[in-house]
Amino acid sequence: MQNKMKKLLHWFNGIKLRYKLAIFYSLFCFLPVMLLFWLSFLQMRSIIDDKGKMNLQSYLQQSVSSMDRTLDGYNSLSDYIAFDRTLAEVFSMEYGTPYEQYEQLTQKVDPILRTASYFHGGMQQITIYTDNGMVKHDTTVAPVSEIEETDWYQKTLEHPGLNWFANYQEETLFSARKLAFSGAREGVNILYMDVDYQKLFTPYAETLISECGLYITDQDGKLVFEESRFSGKNQNYDLTYSEFLEQRDRGSTDYIILCEQSNTTGWTVWLYQPVGLAGEAMRPIGVMAGVTILICIFAAVLAYFITSGMVSSRIERLTHFMQEVQEGSMDMQMESDDRDEIGMLYRGFGSMMKRIRTLINEVYLSKITQKEAELKALQAQINPHFLYNTLSLINWKALAAGEEDISRMTLALSTFYRTALNRGRNVLQVETELSNTRAYLEIQSMLHDGDFDYEIEAQTEILQCESLNLILQPLVENAIHHGIEEKTDGRGKITVRGWKEDNCVWFMVEDNGVGMEQEVADKILTMESKGYGVRNVDERIRLCYGEKYAMKVESVVGKGTKMTIHFPARRLTNIQKSQIS
């Protein structure tokens, strides 16, 4: 746990100041306000949701009670007919002629059943089905044979008492019960009462709460009635019966699902409403929440830009200047009229940079002067004219004596010193520097009886570029003395390559000599090294072109050493060319 805290603290210390300020604002201002508002919002939503559920439950109970009252009226009528003595006498008599039966039906049965239908709105038909041999009479009396094949007939026989049946597809609703007239002869008598389906369920369609759906199912789960009321934008929340069953059975959290059972019929009334629409009263609060969030975000953005402009951006600018100084740029000017601590830092850093530039210029110029003096002192040790004339005389004497090897060495030596001295100039063309290196390698090859091979490759596009004088010869000399001469197996080879890359001239001097440990190679360019030539090349390049152009030395024991230098690819000016020529 302690390590995690240290890592977190290390990460926090590593991010920019503007982001730290943003984190502080978020943790101590924005988040607490939003947390309190969110908790209040959730509490209010819970209260409103509970109230909405109570309203839905109240509506459901009232609607079921209203339906039960209507059906209870029909049940009372059924009981009245079932226990009527006159009807019992009519259906227990034995008739000699059809006319006697007709007279009883028209004078006693029809008035009772029609009067019952008249005083009970919604009653469409009352029929008594009997198997006592009575013939069919209008819609009031019919033989049992007409209904013996129906499902509801069998259920009526199996379940004594009043039974209600509904058909959703056909929109039919009726009750049926087996009559047991007191004193009547044995037989089957069924009281059938057909009720207006639409009239019973119309109140549901008229009073259903908006953005809700309703289903009524019987004891077997079959659909009796359905109704839904969703506005146009919420039509996609309307569920088919199969979708409703899926939501109900899996305990969906997307819908509020309530149910109430009818005491009269045993039917179940289901009411559902989408959870997202249940809290319509939350809209004003939601708008308030949105406004609060926007205000907090605006305040956060405003605070971010204010702190960024007044504090962090100035510190980042100061950091940028320091990074440029670290990379070697010393030319920036830093001034500030601000009187706060950051302004003091600006002015102090600017003064320090001026002093550093002054000191660097003094040291740099003195170092350049020293190196040029050393080079000129080396060149001045030899009288060019005397040297060239002497070498020319030796060359003619060698040719006269037929000594071609001596002539070749003399010409190579003359070429080497002519380019090495370069009339005292420190700058020449890459092509000339390569010619100097080739002459030196030719001399060394003859001195070593041709014991090693050498190869010089250079891209044409760098030949006319500027180069410092005598920057390859010390590297080649180092490769011969410390690499090739120490080699005991195989033939030695020195490769000099030149190319252009990233707008720079690159040179690589590579040998297949004995090599060295990389730790030793890293010390060649330091003051710890006994050799001076290679370190002198590195110092001259860095002094003339900058620290980023330092030499690179790579070596592997038994495989050889590779030295790489590079400097900006610049063309010699006409004045420089005229001075060289």
C-alpha positions, 0 to 999 in steps of 0.5 A, a space after each residue: 500500500 505504501 509503495 502504491 502511495 509513493 508511485 501515485 505521489 511520484 506520478 502526481 509530482 511529474 504532471 504539469 502544474 495546470 493539470 495539478 490545479 485542475 485536479 485540485 479544483 475537481 477534487 475539492 470544488 467540482 466533485 463535492 458539489 456534484 456529489 451533494 447534488 447527485 445524492 439529493 437528486 437520487 433521494 428526490 427521484 426515489 420519493 417521486 418514484 414511490 409516489 408514482 408507484 402508489 398512484 399506479 397501484 391506487 388506479 389499478 385497485 380502483 379499476 379492478 374494484 369498478 370492474 368487480 362491482 359491475 360483474 357482481 351485478 351480473 352475478 346477482 342477476 344470475 343468482 336471482 334467476 338460478 333460485 327463481 321458483 317460477 322458472 323451477 316449476 316451468 322446467 320441472 313440468 311435463 308437457 302434453 303438447 308443444 302449445 302448453 310448453 309455448 304458453 309457459 315460456 311466453 307467459 313466465 320465462 320470457 318476462 323474467 329473463 327479458 326483465 332481467 336483461 332490461 334492468 341490467 345494462 350491457 346484458 345482451 342475451 340470457 339463455 337457459 340450455 336444458 336437456 328435459 326435452 323442451 324445444 328451442 324457444 327464441 333466445 331464452 331456451 335451447 337444448 343442451 345439445 347446442 353447447 355440448 361440444 364447447 370447452 366452456 360447457 365442460 368446465 361449467 359441469 366440472 366447476 359448480 357455481 358461476 363461471 366467467 369466460 372471455 375471448 379476446 380475439 372474438 371480443 366475447 364475454 359471458 357467464 355460465 352456471 349449472 342450475 339446480 332448480 329446487 324440486 325440478 326433475 333430474 337433468 342438466 340445465 345451464 344458465 348462459 348470460 352474454 355480456 357486452 365485452 366493450 361496455 365492460 372494458 371501455 372504462 379501462 380504455 377511457 381512464 387508463 393513465 397515460 404512458 402505461 399499458 394494461 393486460 387482463 388475463 384469466 386463471 389459465 394465463 390467457 389474454 382477456 383484454 389489453 389496452 395501452 396509452 403511449 404518446 407518439 414519442 414513446 410508442 417504442 415503449 409499448 409492449 406486445 403480450 409476448 414481450 410483456 410476459 418476457 419482461 415480467 418473467 425475468 423481473 425486468 428493471 426497465 418497467 414498473 409492473 403491478 398486478 391486482 386480482 379480481 375477487 369476482 372472476 379470479 382474473 389478474 389485471 396487469 399494469 406496466 409503465 417504463 421506469 424512465 417515464 415514471 418520473 415525469 415530475 423529475 424533468 424540472 429537476 433534471 433540467 436544474 441538474 443539467 444547468 448546475 453541471 454546465 455551470 460547474 463545467 464553465 467554472 472549471 474551464 474558466 478557472 483552468 484558463 485563468 490559472 493557465 494564463 496567469 500561472 502555469 503558462 508562464 511557468 511552462 514558458 520558463 521551463 521551455 527556455 530551460 529545456 532549450 538551454 539544456 539542448 545547447 541554445 543560448 540565444 533566447 531573451 527573457 524579460 518580464 514586467 510582472 512583479 510577482 514571484 514568477 516575474 522575479 524568476 524570469 528576470 533572474 533567469 534572464 540575468 543568469 543567461 546573460 552572464 553564462 553567455 558572456 562566460 561561454 563566449 570568452 571560453 569558446 573564443 579562447 579555445 578556438 584561438 588555441 586550436 587554430 594556433 596549434 594547427 598553424 604551429 604544426 603547419 608552420 613547422 614545415 616550409 611548404 616551398 622547400 618541402 614541395 621542391 625537395 619532394 619533386 627532386 626526389 620524384 625525378 631522381 626516383 624516375 631516373 633510377 627506375 624506382 617507381 615505388 619511391 616515385 609513388 610514395 613521393 607523389 603520395 607524400 606531396 599530395 598529403 602535405 599539400 592538402 594537409 597544409 592547405 595554405 594555412 586554411 582550416 576549411 576545405 572541400 570534402 573531395 580534397 579531404 578524401 584525397 588527403 586521406 587516400 594519399 595517407 593510406 597509400 603511404 601507410 600501405 607502402 610502409 607496411 609492405 601492402 599488409 592491409 587493404 583500404 577502401 574509400 567510398 563517398 556519395 557524389 553529393 557531399 564532395 563539394 561540401 565544406 569540411 574541416 582540414 585533417 579530420 579523417 587522417 587522425 582516425 585512419 592513423 588510429 585504425 592502423 596503429 591500434 587496430 591493424 598493426 595489432 592484428 595477428 590473424 587474417 588480413 587487415 582492412 580499413 574502410 572510409 565511407 562518406 554520405 549525406 543524411 538528415 542534411 548532414 555530412 557523415 564519415 565513418 572510419 572502420 577497421 577489422 583490427 583487434 578492437 577493444 572493450 567498449 569501456 575503453 572506447 568510451 574513454 578515447 575522447 576524454 582527457 584520460 586518453 593518452 592519444 591526442 589526434 582522435 580527441 583533437 578531431 572531436 573537440 574541433 568538430 564540437 567547437 566549430 559546429 556544436 556539442 550535438 555533433 560529437 564523435 561516436 566510437 564503437 568497438 568489439 574485441 576481436 572484430 574491430 572499431 568503428 568511428 563516426 563523425 558528422 557535421 552540417 552539410 554546407 557548400 563552400 562560399 565563393 570567397 572560401 573557394 578562392 582562398 583555397 585555390 
